Amino acid sequence: MAYTCQDCGQESESASTITIYDEQGVEDRLRLLCPECYEEWLYSLKG
């Protein structure tokens, strides 16, 4: 099954799901990221 990354639009055989929360800490939405975008997202959390 191919997934489409919601960040870069690339199709990938694997994907990671991240949860986006609003300012009040309530779950707002889910996003599918390809391995490359997921790695970049994780790196951005480290600062």
Contact map, one row per residue, 1 for C-alpha under 8 A:
11100000000010000000000000000000000000000000000
11110000001111000000000000000000000000000000000
11111000001111100000000000000001010000000000000
01111100111100000000000000000001110000000000000
00111111111100100000000000000001110000000000000
00011111100000000000000000000011100000000000000
00001111100000000000000000000001100010000000000
00001111110000000000000000000000000010000000000
00011111111000000000000000000000000000000000000
00011001111100000000000000000000010000000000000
01111000111110000000000000000000010000000000000
01111000011111100000000000000000010000000000000
11100000001111100000000000000000000000000000000
01100000000111110000000000000000011000000000000
00101000000111111000000000000001111000000000000
00000000000001111100000000000001111001000000000
00000000000000111110000000000111100000000000000
00000000000000011111000000000111100000000000000
00000000000000001111100000111110000000000000000
00000000000000000111110000111110000000000000000
00000000000000000011111111111000000000000000000
00000000000000000001111111110000000000000000000
00000000000000000000111111000000000000000000000
00000000000000000000111111000000000000000000000
00000000000000000000111111100000000000000000000
00000000000000000000111111110000000000000000000
00000000000000000011110011111000000000000000000
00000000000000000011110001111100000000000000000
00000000000000000011100000111110000000000000000
00000000000000001111000000011111000000000000000
00000100000000001111000000001111100000000000000
00111110000000111100000000000111110000000000000
00011110000000111100000000000011111111000000000
00111000011101110000000000000001111111000000000
00000000000001110000000000000000111111100000000
00000000000000000000000000000000111111110000000
00000011000000000000000000000000111111111000000
00000000000000010000000000000000111111111100000
00000000000000000000000000000000001111111110000
00000000000000000000000000000000000111111111000
00000000000000000000000000000000000011111111100
00000000000000000000000000000000000001111111110
00000000000000000000000000000000000000111111111
00000000000000000000000000000000000000011111111
00000000000000000000000000000000000000001111111
00000000000000000000000000000000000000000111111
00000000000000000000000000000000000000000011111
